[in-house]
Each structure stands twice: as C-alpha cells, then as structure tokens.
C-alpha cells in the first residue's frame, strides 16, 4: 500500500510569550521568559505564587460575549490558535471537500476552571440541600469539546476526536493526524492542543506533588532545564495548532509548505505514575521508534526540542536517552528546552514544541534554553544545550520529545520539505 507524504501548511499559537505564531517565535529567539506572578486568582496563600500565563488575550477577537461565556478558557484558546492556523494554511473557501477535513485536539486537563467554578457555585447554593448546576457545565468542561467546537466553527466534517495522554497528549494528536493522512482517511487535519490550568486546583495539585518550582522571589528564572539549581517546572497555559495535509492535497491547492511531518513514535515507561525511568529507557525507545518510523538516520537530526521540564530526575533521564540513541552524534546536534521560557503547557506542550521545531527547520534557527547559571555534574557537559542564546544552524530535521504522567512517551520528527 502506498502511503501519503504529510506536510505542515499552517500554524497557530497563543502562548505565555506571544499571542500569535510570529510574536511567540520572536520572543523565543530573544530568550524571553513568560513567567510572572499569578493574576488569574489570589495566590497569596499558596506556596507557589507564579506561573506562565497568557497575557492580554482578547476573546472578543474570536467570539461574541454570549458565545465566549459558553466555552471554557481552554476552548477559547483552541479557537484562537486554530483560526490562525487555518487562515495561515489558506484552508478556506467553497472548493474544499470538508468531508475530508478533520480535527484531532488534545488537552491534558480540559475545562478545569469550569469544573472549579461550578462546584464553588454548587456549594454556595447549598450543595446536596439545593443541587443546582449550570446547564453548560458539562459541555464546557469535557476534553473533547474543543475538537467539536473547532469542527462546527469551520464546517469540517471529517474525523473528529480528542486525545489525552497527560503531557504527551497533543503530540499524540499530531501522530494520529499523521497516520490518518498517510493512510488516506483524510486530506487535511487540524491538530494540536490547548490548556488553561492556571487555577487554584491546577497550581494546588501540582504544588502538593512537589512538582513545581517555588522561586516566588524570581519567577522569570524559575524554569531552569539542565541547570544544577533546577527544582521543578513552572506551570504554563496556552495553545498551538498545526494544519497537516497530504502532500498531494497541499500541492493541488498551491499551499505553502513549512516542513514535512516525517514520522512519530510512542512508548511506555511501565515504571511509575509520575517519575521517569531513571535510565531513560522509555524515552530511548520512543526516540528509536520515531527515527524508524521516519526512515531517518540519527545523524540526520540537527536539533532536539527536549521535554526538559526543569525537574531534577526528568532532565537527567532524557539526556541519558539522547546519548544512548544518538551515540557520538549527540555531541554534534543542538538540544534546547523552550519550557525555560513558556513554562510547561501540559497537554498543549507537544503541539507547541512541534510548532517550534517546524519553525526551526524552516528558518534554520534554534531557540535557547534560558536561565542557565551552573552546570550540573550529572549532565554531560559536551552536549550543546543551547544555553541562554539562540543559535543559527542548518536544521535538516528536528526531533520533539514529550513525556507524560503515567509513563506516556511520544515523539515526532519534522524535516525540510523536498519535492
């Protein structure tokens, strides 16, 4: 069976460092931190009082007031990024076969703010003595609703579903989209993820797990991937969307092509619900699976956007996996963690970082890992972590790693398009 080639034709993003793709990319290359004190709620009694929030987001650019009230913030973000990506791809007009255009969307948490607000209102009204709920409670909260809203908004009548695998969620949505496209089950798919978990429950839950950095005195330097002083991740929010198409469909309508989506891989740690395998076994296997799926030699990879969350155990295990998978070539490629700037977008992280890899391949630029102050003796100093400053480099292909609670691992490869 002949498999279709798959290409990226549209990008969209709303992130802690920019509310468009161009603004985000410019900020990343400049090494801009998106961290700051929490404004979403009063966090003064929390041990963690900062996050990477989206700034100056104006939902009225996308939805009227009535419609906006009926969707959770994670869906508002999804609509914003997919609007940008669809327009960027030119995936509009009456000549499209909308029965063959699909949506695969992800969120690790979904409508957490809606859940919290409805339960607060429920207890204020009397709880079991007077059980009252908002009629939009469930349709705002459920994870799949963003995919449905995107489909309805654009009249995309092809495959439509949601994917959740914690912090690997939106990478899995991209892999699913890639596989359906190369099998001919769709002509174009809008895929990605969105997250809006900067809430009392989101901050409080991760805080209770001791997963978050507590650098309240200096939020902008709190996310320190691969630095000796790293002490947890910084919670982020936002969204990223990619339009993936079969090469034939993209060329038939004269679409611009950012990069080729070359392959994706998946594995499970089968080790622990939150801690990575200490030797990076699952991470190694997903890298190898991705290289095999893409038909790509390890030496062809020039850049790795690492999962790199700034946790003591996670960064070490990932570097072990990279060294094992790439051997001596590990010292020739660039590694960076853009979570040092955006924070950790949970279920939306993979889509954002795949988007970043796409732009790195397109523009031959590698965004930095900021906030490096001291080398960690447990991390190989010969690896190029792209510390503190962006680098110009020909990027033939880039690998994006994402690992989620539950031991879920997913990676993808983007490479330069060659006709």
C-alpha positions as CSV (number, residue, x, y, z in Angstrom):
1,X,0.0,0.0,0.0
2,X,1.4,3.4,-1.0
3,X,1.4,5.8,2.0
4,X,0.9,9.6,1.5
5,X,3.5,12.0,2.4
6,X,2.3,14.6,5.0
7,X,3.3,18.2,5.3
8,X,2.7,21.2,7.6
9,X,0.9,24.0,5.9
10,X,-0.5,26.2,8.7
11,X,0.5,27.2,12.2
12,X,-1.3,29.0,15.1
13,X,-0.4,29.8,18.7
14,X,-1.3,31.6,21.8
15,X,1.4,31.3,24.4
16,X,2.8,32.9,27.6
17,X,5.3,34.8,25.4
18,X,3.1,35.8,22.5
19,X,-0.5,35.7,21.2
20,X,0.4,34.8,17.6
21,X,3.0,32.5,16.0
22,X,5.2,35.4,14.9
23,X,5.1,37.0,18.3
24,X,5.9,33.7,20.0
25,X,8.8,32.9,17.7
26,X,10.3,36.3,18.0
27,X,10.1,36.1,21.8
28,X,11.6,32.7,21.9
29,X,14.6,33.7,19.8
30,X,15.1,36.7,22.1
31,X,15.1,34.4,25.2
32,X,12.1,36.0,26.8
33,X,10.6,34.4,29.9
34,X,6.8,34.2,30.1
35,X,6.8,33.7,33.9
36,X,5.3,36.1,36.4
37,X,3.1,36.5,39.5
38,X,-0.3,34.7,39.1
39,X,-3.1,37.1,38.1
40,X,-5.8,34.5,37.4
41,X,-6.7,34.2,41.1
42,X,-5.4,35.3,44.5
43,X,-2.4,33.0,45.1
44,X,-1.1,34.9,48.2
45,X,-1.6,31.9,50.5
46,X,-0.1,29.4,48.0
47,X,3.5,28.2,48.3
48,X,3.7,28.7,44.6
49,X,2.6,32.2,43.5
50,X,3.7,32.4,39.9
51,X,3.1,30.8,36.5
52,X,3.5,31.3,32.8
53,X,0.1,32.9,32.0
54,X,-1.1,34.1,28.6
55,X,-1.1,37.9,28.6
56,X,-3.7,40.3,27.1
57,X,-5.8,37.6,25.4
58,X,-8.9,39.2,23.9
59,X,-11.5,36.6,23.3
60,X,-13.8,39.2,21.6
61,X,-11.5,38.9,18.6
62,X,-12.9,35.4,18.1
63,X,-16.2,35.0,19.9
64,X,-19.0,37.4,20.9
65,X,-19.8,37.7,24.6
66,X,-22.6,35.2,24.7
67,X,-20.6,32.5,22.8
68,X,-17.5,33.2,25.0
69,X,-19.4,32.5,28.2
70,X,-20.4,29.1,26.9
71,X,-16.9,27.8,26.4
72,X,-14.1,27.2,28.9
73,X,-10.8,29.2,28.5
74,X,-9.0,26.1,27.1
75,X,-11.5,26.1,24.3
76,X,-11.2,29.8,23.7
77,X,-7.5,29.3,23.3
78,X,-8.1,26.4,20.9
79,X,-10.4,28.5,18.7
80,X,-7.8,31.3,18.6
81,X,-4.9,29.1,17.5
82,X,-6.9,27.1,15.0
83,X,-8.3,30.3,13.5
84,X,-4.8,31.5,12.9
85,X,-3.6,28.1,11.6
86,X,-6.5,27.7,9.2
87,X,-6.1,31.2,7.8
88,X,-2.3,30.7,7.6
89,X,-2.9,27.5,5.6
90,X,-5.5,29.1,3.4
91,X,-7.8,26.2,4.3
92,X,-10.9,28.2,3.5
93,X,-13.3,28.6,0.6
94,X,-16.1,26.8,-1.1
95,X,-13.9,24.5,-3.1
96,X,-12.7,22.4,-0.2
97,X,-14.0,18.9,0.4
98,X,-15.0,19.5,4.0
99,X,-16.0,15.8,4.4
100,X,-12.3,15.0,4.2
101,X,-11.0,17.7,6.6
102,X,-10.8,16.6,10.3
103,X,-9.9,17.8,13.7
104,X,-7.9,16.0,16.4
105,X,-7.4,18.0,19.5
106,X,-5.9,17.5,22.9
107,X,-5.8,18.8,26.5
108,X,-4.3,17.1,29.5
109,X,-6.8,18.7,31.9
110,X,-9.6,20.3,29.9
111,X,-12.1,22.6,31.5
112,X,-10.6,22.7,35.0
113,X,-11.6,26.3,35.6
114,X,-15.2,25.4,34.7
115,X,-15.2,22.4,37.0
116,X,-13.9,24.5,39.9
117,X,-16.3,27.4,39.3
118,X,-19.3,25.1,39.1
119,X,-18.5,23.2,42.3
120,X,-17.9,26.5,44.1
121,X,-21.4,27.7,42.9
122,X,-22.9,24.4,43.8
123,X,-21.7,24.5,47.4
124,X,-22.7,28.2,47.7
125,X,-26.2,27.3,46.7
126,X,-26.5,24.7,49.4
127,X,-24.8,21.6,48.0
128,X,-27.0,18.5,48.4
129,X,-29.7,20.5,50.1
130,X,-30.2,22.6,46.9
131,X,-28.3,20.8,44.0
132,X,-28.1,23.3,41.1
133,X,-25.7,23.3,38.2
134,X,-25.1,25.5,35.2
135,X,-26.6,23.8,32.0
136,X,-23.3,24.5,30.2
137,X,-21.2,22.8,33.0
138,X,-20.6,19.5,31.1
139,X,-20.4,20.9,27.6
140,X,-17.8,23.5,28.8
141,X,-15.7,21.0,30.8
142,X,-15.3,17.9,28.8
143,X,-12.0,17.3,27.0
144,X,-13.4,16.6,23.5
145,X,-15.5,19.8,23.3
146,X,-12.7,21.9,21.8
147,X,-12.4,19.5,18.9
148,X,-16.2,19.7,18.4
149,X,-16.2,23.5,18.6
150,X,-13.4,23.8,16.0
151,X,-15.3,21.4,13.7
152,X,-18.6,23.3,14.0
153,X,-16.9,26.7,13.6
154,X,-15.2,25.7,10.3
155,X,-17.7,23.1,9.0
156,X,-15.0,20.4,9.0
157,X,-17.0,17.2,8.6
158,X,-14.2,14.6,8.6
159,X,-12.8,12.6,11.5
160,X,-13.2,14.4,14.8
161,X,-12.0,13.4,18.3
162,X,-9.8,14.2,21.3
163,X,-6.6,12.6,22.6
164,X,-5.4,12.6,26.2
165,X,-2.1,11.2,27.5
166,X,-1.1,13.8,30.0
167,X,1.8,15.9,28.8
168,X,2.2,13.8,25.7
169,X,-1.4,14.5,24.6
170,X,-1.0,16.9,21.7
171,X,2.0,15.0,20.4
172,X,-0.3,12.0,20.2
173,X,-2.9,14.1,18.4
174,X,-0.3,15.0,15.8
175,X,0.8,11.4,15.4
176,X,-2.8,10.3,14.9
177,X,-3.3,13.0,12.4
178,X,-0.2,12.0,10.5
179,X,-1.3,8.3,10.4
180,X,-4.8,9.0,9.2
181,X,-3.5,11.3,6.5
182,X,-0.8,8.9,5.2
183,X,-3.5,6.1,5.1
184,X,-5.8,8.3,3.1
185,X,-8.5,8.7,5.7
186,X,-8.5,12.5,5.4
187,X,-7.0,15.1,3.1
188,X,-6.2,17.7,5.8
189,X,-6.4,17.7,9.6
190,X,-6.2,20.5,12.2
191,X,-4.4,19.1,15.2
192,X,-2.9,20.4,18.4
193,X,-3.7,21.1,22.0
194,X,-4.8,23.8,24.5
195,X,-4.5,24.1,28.2
196,X,-5.8,26.6,30.8
197,X,-4.9,25.0,34.2
198,X,-3.6,28.1,36.0
199,X,-6.3,27.9,38.7
200,X,-6.3,27.0,42.4
201,X,-6.7,23.3,41.6
202,X,-4.0,23.3,38.9
203,X,-1.5,25.2,40.9
204,X,-2.5,23.5,44.2
205,X,-2.5,20.0,42.8
206,X,1.0,20.2,41.2
207,X,2.2,22.1,44.3
208,X,1.1,19.3,46.6
209,X,3.0,16.8,44.5
210,X,6.2,18.9,44.9
211,X,6.4,19.2,41.1
212,X,6.6,23.0,40.9
213,X,9.4,25.4,41.4
214,X,8.9,27.6,44.4
215,X,11.1,30.5,43.3
216,X,8.5,33.2,44.2
217,X,11.2,35.8,44.5
218,X,12.4,35.4,40.9
219,X,9.7,33.8,38.7
220,X,11.4,34.6,35.4
221,X,14.4,32.4,36.3
222,X,12.4,29.6,37.9
223,X,12.3,27.3,34.9
224,X,15.9,26.1,34.6
225,X,16.1,23.0,32.4
226,X,19.5,21.2,32.6
227,X,20.8,23.7,35.3
228,X,22.1,22.4,38.6
229,X,19.7,24.6,40.5
230,X,16.5,23.4,38.8
231,X,13.8,22.5,41.4
232,X,10.6,21.9,39.5
233,X,8.6,23.0,36.5
234,X,6.6,26.3,36.0
235,X,3.0,25.8,35.0
236,X,2.1,27.3,31.7
237,X,-1.0,27.7,29.6
238,X,-1.9,28.4,26.0
239,X,-2.3,26.6,22.8
240,X,-0.8,25.6,19.5
241,X,-2.3,24.3,16.3
242,X,-0.8,22.7,13.1
243,X,-2.6,22.1,9.8
244,X,-1.3,18.8,8.4
245,X,-2.2,17.8,4.9
246,X,-1.3,15.1,2.4
247,X,1.3,16.4,0.1
248,X,-1.0,15.8,-2.9
249,X,-3.8,17.9,-1.4
250,X,-1.4,20.7,-0.4
251,X,0.1,20.9,-3.8
252,X,-3.2,20.6,-5.6
253,X,-4.3,23.9,-4.0
254,X,-1.0,25.6,-4.1
255,X,-0.5,25.7,-0.3
256,X,2.8,26.9,1.1
257,X,4.7,24.2,2.9
258,X,6.6,24.8,6.2
259,X,8.1,21.3,6.6
260,X,7.4,17.7,6.1
261,X,6.0,15.7,9.0
262,X,8.3,12.8,8.7
263,X,7.2,10.4,11.5
264,X,6.1,9.8,15.0
265,X,6.8,7.2,17.7
266,X,5.3,6.1,21.0
267,X,6.3,4.0,24.0
268,X,5.5,3.5,27.7
269,X,7.9,3.6,30.6
270,X,5.9,1.0,32.5
271,X,7.8,2.2,35.6
272,X,6.0,4.8,37.8
273,X,2.9,7.0,37.6
274,X,4.9,10.3,37.8
275,X,8.7,9.5,37.8
276,X,10.5,8.8,34.6
277,X,12.6,5.6,34.2
278,X,15.9,6.5,35.8
279,X,17.9,5.4,32.8
280,X,15.5,6.9,30.3
281,X,14.5,3.5,28.9
282,X,11.1,4.6,27.7
283,X,12.5,7.8,26.3
284,X,15.2,5.9,24.4
285,X,12.7,3.5,22.9
286,X,10.4,6.3,21.7
287,X,13.2,8.1,20.1
288,X,14.3,5.0,18.3
289,X,10.7,4.2,17.3
290,X,10.3,7.7,15.9
291,X,13.6,7.5,13.9
292,X,12.5,4.2,12.4
293,X,9.0,5.5,11.5
294,X,10.5,8.5,9.8
295,X,13.1,6.4,8.0
296,X,15.7,8.8,9.4
297,X,19.2,8.1,10.4
298,X,20.2,9.5,13.8
299,X,22.9,11.6,12.1
300,X,20.3,13.5,10.1
301,X,18.8,15.1,13.2
302,X,20.3,18.5,13.9
303,X,18.0,19.7,16.7
304,X,16.1,18.2,19.6
305,X,13.4,20.2,21.4
306,X,13.6,18.4,24.6
307,X,10.8,17.6,27.0
308,X,13.2,19.3,29.5
309,X,10.7,20.3,32.3
310,X,13.3,21.5,34.8
311,X,12.8,18.6,37.2
312,X,15.7,17.0,38.9
313,X,15.0,13.5,37.7
314,X,13.4,14.2,34.3
315,X,16.2,16.2,32.7
316,X,18.8,13.6,33.6
317,X,16.8,10.6,32.3
318,X,16.1,12.4,29.0
319,X,19.8,13.2,28.4
320,X,20.7,9.6,29.1
321,X,18.2,8.6,26.5
322,X,19.5,11.0,23.9
323,X,23.1,9.9,24.4
324,X,22.1,6.2,24.1
325,X,20.0,6.8,21.0
326,X,22.5,9.1,19.1
327,X,25.8,8.0,20.3
328,X,28.6,10.3,19.3
329,X,26.2,12.4,17.2
330,X,24.6,13.6,20.4
331,X,27.6,15.9,20.7
332,X,27.0,17.4,17.2
333,X,23.3,18.3,17.5
334,X,21.7,21.0,19.5
335,X,19.3,20.4,22.4
336,X,17.1,23.0,23.9
337,X,14.1,23.3,26.2
338,X,11.8,26.1,25.3
339,X,9.9,25.3,28.5
340,X,12.5,27.6,30.1
341,X,10.5,30.4,28.5
342,X,7.0,29.2,28.1
343,X,6.7,27.1,31.2
344,X,5.0,23.6,30.9
345,X,1.8,23.8,28.9
346,X,0.9,20.2,30.0
347,X,-1.3,18.6,27.3
348,X,-0.6,21.5,24.8
349,X,3.2,21.3,25.2
350,X,3.8,18.8,22.4
351,X,2.0,20.8,19.8
352,X,3.7,24.0,20.7
353,X,7.1,22.4,20.7
354,X,6.4,20.6,17.4
355,X,5.4,24.0,16.0
356,X,8.7,25.4,17.3
357,X,10.6,22.5,15.6
358,X,8.7,23.3,12.4
359,X,9.9,26.9,12.5
360,X,13.5,25.8,13.4
361,X,13.5,23.6,10.3
362,X,12.0,26.4,8.2
363,X,14.3,29.3,9.4
364,X,17.4,27.4,10.5
365,X,17.4,28.9,13.9
366,X,17.4,27.2,17.3
367,X,15.8,28.9,20.3
368,X,17.7,28.7,23.5
369,X,17.4,27.1,26.9
370,X,17.5,30.2,29.1
371,X,18.2,30.5,32.9
372,X,21.4,28.5,32.9
373,X,23.6,29.6,35.8
374,X,25.5,26.5,36.9
375,X,26.5,23.2,35.2
376,X,25.0,20.0,36.7
377,X,27.8,17.4,37.1
378,X,25.2,14.7,36.4
379,X,24.6,16.1,32.9
380,X,27.2,15.6,30.2
381,X,28.8,19.0,29.6
382,X,29.7,18.0,26.0
383,X,26.0,18.2,25.0
384,X,25.1,21.5,23.3
385,X,22.1,22.6,25.4
386,X,21.9,25.9,23.5
387,X,22.2,27.8,26.8
388,X,20.9,31.4,27.1
389,X,21.3,32.4,23.4
390,X,19.6,31.4,20.2
391,X,21.9,29.9,17.5
392,X,21.8,29.9,13.7
393,X,22.3,26.4,12.3
394,X,21.1,24.5,9.3
395,X,18.4,22.2,10.6
396,X,17.7,19.4,8.2
397,X,15.4,17.6,10.7
398,X,14.2,18.3,14.3
399,X,13.0,15.8,16.9
400,X,10.4,16.8,19.5
401,X,10.1,14.8,22.8
402,X,7.2,14.7,25.1
403,X,6.7,12.5,28.2
404,X,3.6,12.4,30.4
405,X,2.5,11.2,33.8
406,X,1.5,7.5,33.5
407,X,4.7,6.8,31.6
408,X,3.4,8.0,28.2
409,X,6.1,8.9,25.7
410,X,5.6,10.4,22.3
411,X,8.0,12.0,19.8
412,X,7.8,13.4,16.3
413,X,10.2,14.4,13.6
414,X,9.8,17.5,11.3
415,X,12.2,17.8,8.4
416,X,12.9,20.2,5.5
417,X,10.5,19.6,2.6
418,X,12.0,18.4,-0.6
419,X,9.7,18.0,-3.6
